[in-house]
């Protein structure tokens, strides 16, 4: 009933609006007012959020054993055949071609022919070999032409057989060197009252044979090598010498910082001459340990030597010397080095003859004892172009050898020794590299000798300079210019005074300029020219033995 009353009231109140709406529908526009309230805030009541739990997943069961039934079926199928084929790979050609053969021939003044020949294997297979021949002679010399001739010939070969890890090698060589004893007093030749019978000569013949083995890798934790050596040497007179040697070395590299080595050597030498026929033994053990950390390197070792030379007052044949070396490079431009060591320098009649080919009969052969050597200096590289090194060392020697002219024949030399010699040496080296165009290497040595028995350091220089230059001005052209100076050499001369039988004579400074040029016309053909003693100096390394004057030689070479 209440709802019905409300309905009629609304109908009565809304009647005018309905009437007016009917009038508006006829097209009349009336003003209307709309009210917008910005400050009205609509709020809703908070409703609790419904949280539902995740459904619980079923837990996996453990793996159970499965049983399978395997049935065997025989199939008549042919076997699989695999055909191996090499992989075809294109290798880049080497930058420089290698030729197995080389031939060089030339001729110069003083009747000096030159011949060189080499033949070698260019590919490394199981076998590798090489042969070489070199001959150079001077039919005329500085005195009396053919009376002072000289000749050198060398022929030999080497072979190697390569296993998986080891190389077995061997070699055979024959050498012949001929010299003339032309260092005589020219006044004797020109004296009409004396009869000159001519200049005598000497010929050295040497045969060397060696065989051994060594590891191929050289980079593993252990490297090793061993060699057997045999040499037979004799001259035209009574001197001859047979030598048998055994050498071995093992290198250990436990880490990048540490390394060690052991060197063993044994030599038995049997020299014979007019005054002796002896057997000499030399046995050496040289262990080393090297530690390197960045720019610091330290070496420590021992030199254990056993030799049986007979020397008055010798207490023992066995000697032990320390070896200590250290170097530290602060930077590429500067570093220092130092050394304290001692050793026994092995000397043989062959080594004496190679040092002075005009040697005659000698009374005794002795090794040189280097009691100690104290050395130090600086070194470095500047801009990867200039290398330098400078140092000073002081050494004490026993049985140091010198050459003096023999009293019976002044054209020959004999050995004399000093039991205690102290040598002071100041040295400097300089090297320069300018790309591939120019290279320089030079060295300066200053010596001072403190003698005990001998009056002078006979035939040993007090200063020495060597300058070597290489220039590559054009493609295929190489020019070498070498300057060698040596001075302060004193020789012992014989006097007619019985109270003072010997005197000292200072030799002139030796100055030698050498020029060499080699031009490669093609890859296989080239020409060369050499010039020695271009300053035409009257150089005299040994008393009474002036060298040849300006000498020129030219020729060509061929690769095949």
C-alpha positions in Angstrom: 0.0 0.0 0.0 2.9 2.3 0.8 4.5 1.6 -2.6 1.3 2.5 -4.3 1.1 5.9 -2.6 4.6 6.8 -3.6 3.9 5.9 -7.2 0.9 8.3 -7.4 2.8 11.1 -5.8 5.6 10.8 -8.3 3.1 10.8 -11.2 1.5 14.0 -9.9 4.8 15.8 -9.4 6.2 14.7 -12.8 3.2 15.7 -14.8 4.4 19.3 -15.6 7.7 17.9 -16.7 6.0 15.5 -19.1 4.0 18.3 -20.5 7.0 20.6 -21.0 8.8 17.7 -22.6 6.0 17.3 -25.1 6.2 21.1 -25.8 10.1 20.8 -26.3 9.7 18.0 -28.7 8.1 20.5 -30.9 11.5 22.1 -31.6 11.9 24.8 -28.9 15.4 25.1 -27.3 15.6 26.0 -23.7 18.6 26.8 -21.4 19.9 24.0 -19.2 22.3 24.0 -16.2 24.7 21.2 -15.4 26.7 21.2 -12.1 30.0 19.3 -11.9 31.5 18.7 -8.5 35.3 18.1 -8.5 35.6 17.7 -4.7 33.3 14.7 -4.6 35.3 11.5 -3.5 33.9 8.1 -4.3 35.0 5.5 -1.8 34.4 1.8 -1.8 34.5 -0.3 1.3 37.5 -2.6 1.8 37.0 -6.2 0.8 39.2 -9.0 2.1 41.4 -10.7 -0.5 40.9 -14.4 -1.0 44.1 -16.4 -0.7 44.1 -19.9 -2.2 46.8 -22.5 -1.5 48.7 -24.1 -4.4 47.5 -27.6 -5.1 49.8 -30.3 -3.8 51.6 -32.2 -6.6 51.9 -35.9 -6.3 55.3 -37.1 -5.2 57.4 -39.1 -7.8 58.0 -42.7 -7.1 61.4 -44.3 -7.2 62.7 -45.9 -10.4 61.9 -49.5 -10.5 63.8 -52.3 -12.4 62.7 -53.1 -15.9 63.2 -56.4 -17.5 63.6 -56.7 -21.3 63.6 -59.7 -23.5 66.3 -59.6 -26.2 65.7 -61.9 -29.1 68.7 -62.8 -31.4 68.1 -62.6 -35.1 70.8 -63.6 -37.6 71.2 -61.2 -40.5 73.2 -62.1 -43.6 74.8 -58.7 -44.2 78.3 -57.9 -45.8 80.9 -56.2 -43.5 81.3 -52.5 -43.6 84.3 -51.4 -45.7 85.9 -48.1 -44.9 88.2 -46.5 -47.5 90.7 -44.0 -46.1 91.7 -41.1 -48.3 94.2 -38.4 -47.6 92.9 -34.9 -47.0 93.8 -32.6 -49.9 95.3 -29.4 -48.3 97.0 -26.6 -50.1 100.1 -25.5 -48.3 101.5 -22.0 -48.8 104.8 -21.8 -50.6 107.8 -20.9 -48.6 109.0 -17.3 -48.8 112.5 -18.3 -49.8 113.3 -21.2 -52.1 115.8 -23.7 -50.9 118.3 -25.2 -53.3 120.3 -28.3 -52.5 123.4 -27.2 -54.3 125.7 -24.2 -54.1 128.8 -23.4 -56.2 131.1 -20.4 -55.8 134.3 -19.7 -57.7 136.6 -16.7 -58.0 140.2 -15.6 -58.6 142.4 -12.7 -57.4 145.9 -11.3 -57.3 148.7 -13.2 -55.5 147.6 -16.1 -57.6 144.7 -16.9 -55.3 141.9 -19.1 -56.7 138.8 -19.7 -54.6 136.4 -22.6 -54.8 133.4 -23.5 -52.6 130.8 -26.2 -53.2 128.0 -27.5 -51.0 125.4 -30.2 -51.5 122.6 -30.9 -49.0 119.2 -32.3 -48.5 116.5 -29.6 -48.5 113.7 -31.8 -47.3 113.9 -33.5 -43.9 113.0 -37.1 -44.2 114.3 -40.1 -42.2 117.8 -39.3 -43.7 119.5 -36.0 -44.1 122.9 -35.3 -45.4 125.3 -32.5 -46.5 128.7 -32.3 -48.2 131.0 -29.3 -48.4 134.3 -28.4 -50.1 136.3 -25.2 -49.8 139.7 -24.4 -51.3 141.6 -21.1 -51.2 145.3 -20.7 -51.9 147.8 -17.9 -52.4 150.5 -18.9 -54.9 152.5 -15.8 -54.1 153.2 -14.1 -50.8 154.6 -10.8 -49.5 158.2 -12.1 -49.6 160.0 -13.7 -52.6 156.8 -14.5 -54.4 156.2 -18.2 -54.5 158.5 -18.8 -51.5 155.8 -17.4 -49.2 152.8 -19.2 -50.6 149.8 -20.4 -48.5 147.0 -22.9 -49.1 143.8 -24.1 -47.3 141.6 -27.0 -48.3 138.6 -28.5 -46.4 136.4 -31.4 -47.4 133.7 -33.1 -45.3 130.2 -34.4 -44.9 127.6 -34.9 -42.3 124.5 -37.2 -42.1 121.6 -37.6 -39.7 119.0 -40.2 -39.1 115.7 -39.2 -37.4 113.8 -41.6 -35.2 110.6 -40.6 -33.4 112.3 -38.7 -30.6 116.0 -39.0 -31.3 118.4 -37.8 -34.0 121.5 -39.9 -34.7 124.2 -37.9 -36.4 127.8 -38.3 -37.6 130.4 -36.5 -39.7 133.8 -36.9 -41.3 136.1 -34.1 -42.2 139.6 -33.7 -43.7 141.5 -30.5 -43.7 144.9 -29.5 -45.0 146.7 -26.2 -44.3 150.0 -25.3 -45.9 152.3 -22.5 -44.7 155.7 -21.2 -45.5 158.2 -20.2 -42.9 159.0 -16.9 -44.7 159.6 -14.9 -41.5 163.3 -14.6 -41.9 165.8 -11.7 -41.6 165.9 -10.1 -45.1 169.5 -9.0 -44.5 170.5 -12.7 -44.5 168.9 -13.2 -48.0 170.7 -10.1 -49.4 174.1 -10.9 -47.9 176.3 -12.2 -50.7 178.7 -13.9 -48.1 175.9 -16.1 -46.9 174.2 -18.9 -48.8 170.4 -18.8 -48.7 169.0 -22.3 -49.2 165.4 -21.2 -49.5 162.3 -21.0 -47.4 160.9 -24.1 -45.8 157.3 -24.8 -45.3 154.9 -26.9 -43.1 151.7 -28.8 -44.0 149.1 -29.6 -41.4 146.8 -32.5 -42.0 143.7 -33.1 -39.8 141.1 -35.8 -39.9 138.0 -35.5 -37.7 135.3 -38.1 -37.0 132.3 -37.6 -34.8 129.1 -39.5 -34.0 126.3 -39.0 -31.5 122.7 -38.6 -30.7 120.4 -35.9 -29.4 116.7 -35.3 -28.7 114.6 -33.6 -31.4 112.1 -31.6 -29.4 114.5 -29.4 -27.2 111.4 -28.0 -25.4 110.3 -30.8 -23.1 111.1 -31.3 -19.5 114.4 -33.1 -20.3 116.8 -32.6 -23.2 120.0 -34.6 -23.8 122.8 -35.2 -26.2 125.9 -37.3 -26.4 128.9 -37.4 -28.8 132.0 -39.4 -29.5 134.9 -37.4 -31.1 138.1 -38.6 -32.8 140.8 -36.3 -34.3 144.2 -37.0 -35.8 146.6 -34.2 -36.5 150.2 -34.1 -37.8 152.6 -31.7 -39.6 155.4 -32.2 -42.0 157.9 -32.7 -39.3 157.8 -34.8 -36.0 154.7 -33.3 -34.4 151.5 -35.3 -34.4 148.6 -35.7 -32.0 145.7 -38.1 -31.6 142.6 -37.2 -29.6 139.6 -39.1 -28.4 136.8 -37.3 -26.7 133.4 -38.2 -25.1 130.9 -35.4 -24.4 127.4 -35.5 -22.9 124.8 -33.0 -21.7 121.4 -33.3 -20.0 119.1 -30.3 -19.4 116.2 -30.4 -16.9 113.2 -28.0 -17.0 111.0 -28.7 -13.9 109.2 -25.4 -14.2 109.2 -22.2 -16.2 111.3 -20.4 -13.5 113.9 -23.2 -12.8 116.2 -25.2 -15.1 119.3 -27.2 -14.6 122.0 -28.9 -16.7 124.9 -31.3 -16.3 127.7 -31.3 -18.8 130.3 -34.1 -18.9 133.4 -34.2 -21.1 136.5 -36.5 -21.3 139.4 -36.1 -23.6 142.5 -38.2 -24.0 145.2 -36.6 -26.1 148.5 -38.3 -27.2 150.9 -35.6 -28.6 154.3 -36.5 -29.9 157.1 -34.1 -30.9 160.9 -33.9 -30.8 161.1 -33.6 -27.0 158.1 -35.5 -25.7 155.7 -38.4 -26.2 153.0 -38.2 -23.5 149.4 -39.0 -22.8 147.2 -36.2 -21.5 143.8 -36.6 -19.8 141.1 -34.0 -19.2 137.8 -34.8 -17.4 135.2 -32.2 -16.5 131.8 -32.2 -14.8 129.9 -28.9 -15.0 126.5 -28.9 -13.2 124.3 -25.7 -13.5 121.1 -24.4 -11.9 119.3 -21.4 -13.5 116.6 -19.4 -11.9 114.7 -16.8 -13.9 111.9 -14.5 -12.6 110.7 -11.8 -15.0 113.8 -9.7 -15.7 116.0 -11.3 -13.0 118.2 -14.3 -13.9 120.6 -16.2 -11.6 123.0 -19.0 -12.4 124.9 -21.1 -9.9 127.2 -24.1 -10.6 130.5 -25.8 -10.3 133.4 -26.7 -12.6 135.0 -29.9 -11.4 138.2 -30.6 -13.4 140.6 -33.5 -13.4 143.7 -33.1 -15.6 147.1 -34.7 -15.4 149.6 -32.1 -16.7 152.9 -32.3 -15.0 153.7 -28.9 -13.4 156.4 -28.3 -10.7 154.8 -27.7 -7.3 151.4 -29.0 -8.4 149.5 -30.2 -5.3 146.6 -32.1 -7.0 145.2 -33.0 -10.4 141.7 -32.3 -9.1 140.3 -28.8 -9.0 136.9 -27.3 -8.1 135.8 -23.8 -9.2 132.5 -22.0 -8.4 130.3 -20.4 -11.1 128.0 -17.5 -10.1 126.2 -15.3 -12.6 123.4 -12.8 -12.1 121.7 -10.3 -14.3 118.8 -7.9 -13.9 117.1 -5.8 -16.5 115.4 -2.8 -14.9 114.0 -1.9 -18.3 114.8 -2.6 -22.0 117.1 0.5 -21.9 119.2 -0.5 -18.8 120.3 -3.6 -16.9 123.3 -5.0 -15.2 125.2 -8.3 -15.0 127.9 -9.8 -12.8 130.0 -13.0 -12.7 132.4 -14.8 -10.4 133.9 -18.1 -11.9 136.9 -20.2 -12.5 137.9 -23.0 -14.9 140.6 -24.9 -16.6 141.1 -24.0 -20.3 142.1 -27.0 -22.3 145.1 -26.5 -24.7 146.4 -29.0 -27.2 149.1 -28.8 -29.8 146.4 -28.5 -32.5 144.9 -25.4 -30.7 148.3 -23.8 -30.5 149.0 -24.5 -34.2 145.6 -23.0 -35.2 146.5 -19.9 -33.1 150.0 -19.5 -34.5 150.6 -21.6 -37.7 154.3 -20.8 -37.6 154.9 -22.8 -34.4 157.9 -25.1 -34.2 159.0 -27.7 -31.7 157.9 -27.0 -28.1 159.2 -28.4 -24.9 155.9 -28.8 -23.0 152.1 -28.6 -23.5 150.1 -27.2 -20.6 146.5 -26.2 -19.9 145.7 -22.7 -18.6 144.3 -22.5 -15.1 141.8 -19.6 -14.7 141.8 -19.3 -10.9 139.1 -16.7 -10.8 137.3 -14.2 -13.0 135.4 -11.3 -11.5 133.3 -9.4 -14.1 130.4 -6.9 -14.1 128.8 -4.3 -16.4 125.7 -2.8 -17.9 123.7 -3.6 -21.0 120.5 -2.5 -22.7 118.5 -1.8 -25.8 117.3 1.7 -26.9 114.2 1.9 -29.1 114.8 -1.6 -30.4 117.5 -0.1 -32.6 120.7 0.3 -30.5 122.2 -2.4 -28.4 125.0 -1.7 -26.0 127.1 -3.5 -23.4 130.0 -2.4 -21.3 131.9 -4.2 -18.7 135.2 -4.8 -16.8 136.7 -8.1 -15.6 139.7 -9.1 -13.6 141.1 -12.6 -14.1 144.0 -14.6 -12.6 145.7 -17.3 -14.7 148.4 -19.9 -14.1 150.3 -21.5 -17.0 149.3 -18.8 -19.4 151.0 -19.4 -22.8 152.8 -16.9 -25.0 154.6 -17.2 -28.4 158.3 -16.1 -28.8 160.7 -16.5 -31.7 162.9 -19.5 -31.4 166.6 -18.8 -30.8 167.7 -21.6 -33.1 165.4 -20.5 -36.0 163.8 -17.0 -35.8 161.2 -18.0 -38.5 159.6 -20.3 -36.0 157.9 -19.8 -32.7 158.0 -21.7 -29.4 155.8 -21.7 -26.3 156.7 -20.0 -23.1 154.5 -19.9 -19.9 154.0 -17.6 -16.9 152.9 -19.2 -13.7 150.9 -16.2 -12.4 149.3 -13.6 -14.7 146.6 -11.1 -13.8 144.7 -9.6 -16.7 142.5 -6.5 -16.5 140.1 -6.1 -19.3 137.7 -3.2 -20.1 135.3 -4.0 -23.0 132.4 -2.3 -24.7 130.1 -3.4 -27.5 127.7 -1.4 -29.7 125.1 -2.7 -32.2 122.8 -0.7 -34.4 119.9 -1.9 -36.6 118.1 0.4 -39.0 115.2 -1.7 -40.4 116.6 -4.0 -43.0 118.9 -1.4 -44.5 121.9 -1.2 -42.2 123.5 -3.2 -39.4 126.5 -2.3 -37.2 128.4 -4.4 -34.7 131.5 -3.2 -32.9 133.7 -4.1 -29.9 136.5 -2.4 -28.0 138.9 -4.3 -25.7 141.6 -2.8 -23.4 144.0 -5.2 -21.7 146.6 -4.8 -19.0 148.9 -7.7 -18.0 150.5 -8.1 -14.6 153.3 -10.7 -15.3 155.4 -12.7 -12.9 158.1 -14.5 -14.9 157.9 -13.1 -18.4 159.0 -9.5 -19.1 156.1 -8.8 -21.4 152.9 -10.5 -22.6 154.5 -11.6 -25.8 152.4 -11.2 -29.0 149.3 -10.3 -27.1 147.6 -7.0 -27.9 146.9 -4.3 -25.2 144.0 -2.9 -27.2 141.7 -4.1 -30.0 138.9 -2.6 -32.0 136.5 -4.3 -34.5 133.8 -2.5 -36.5 131.6 -4.5 -38.9 129.0 -2.9 -41.2 126.3 -4.4 -43.4 124.4 -2.3 -45.9 121.5 -3.4 -48.1 121.1 -0.4 -50.5 119.3 -2.3 -53.2 117.2 -5.4 -53.5 119.7 -8.3 -53.8 122.8 -6.2 -53.0 124.8 -6.7 -49.9 127.8 -4.5 -48.9 130.1 -5.3 -46.0 132.7 -2.9 -44.6 134.9 -4.2 -41.8 137.6 -2.3 -39.8 139.9 -4.1 -37.5 142.6 -2.5 -35.4 145.1 -4.1 -33.0 147.9 -2.5 -31.1 150.4 -2.7 -28.3 151.9 -6.0 -29.4 155.4 -6.6 -28.2 157.7 -9.4 -29.5 160.9 -10.9 -28.0 164.0 -10.4 -30.0 167.4 -12.1 -29.7 170.4 -9.8 -29.1 174.1 -10.4 -29.5 174.8 -9.4 -25.9 175.2 -12.5 -23.7 174.3 -10.6 -20.6 171.0 -9.4 -22.0 170.1 -12.2 -24.5 166.6 -10.9 -25.2 165.0 -7.5 -25.8 161.5 -6.2 -26.5 160.3 -4.9 -29.8 157.0 -3.2 -30.2 155.2 -4.0 -33.5 153.4 -1.5 -35.6 149.6 -1.0 -35.1 147.6 -3.3 -37.3 144.9 -1.6 -39.4 142.9 -3.7 -41.8 140.1 -2.5 -44.0 137.9 -5.1 -45.7 135.2 -4.5 -48.3 132.8 -7.1 -49.7 130.0 -6.8 -52.1 127.5 -9.5 -53.2 124.9 -8.9 -55.9 122.1 -11.4 -56.6 121.3 -11.1 -60.3 118.6 -13.8 -60.3 117.4 -16.2 -57.6 120.1 -18.7 -58.8 123.0 -16.5 -60.1 125.0 -13.8 -58.4 128.5 -12.1 -58.4 130.8 -11.0 -55.7 134.0 -9.0 -55.1 136.2 -8.9 -52.0 139.0 -6.6 -50.9 141.4 -7.2 -48.0 144.0 -4.9 -46.4 142.8 -2.1 -48.6 144.9 0.4 -46.6 148.0 -1.5 -47.8 149.3 -1.6 -44.3 152.5 -3.5 -43.4 150.6 -5.4 -40.8 152.6 -7.9 -38.8 150.7 -10.1 -36.3 153.8 -12.2 -35.7 157.4 -10.9 -35.7 159.1 -11.1 -39.1 155.8 -12.1 -40.8 154.3 -9.2 -42.8 151.0 -10.0 -44.4 150.1 -9.6 -48.0 149.3 -6.1 -49.3 146.1 -5.0 -51.1 144.3 -8.2 -52.2 141.3 -8.3 -54.5 139.3 -11.3 -55.5 136.1 -11.5 -57.6 133.9 -14.3 -59.0 130.4 -15.6 -59.2 128.1 -18.1 -57.5 125.4 -20.4 -58.5 122.5 -22.2 -56.8 121.1 -25.4 -58.2 
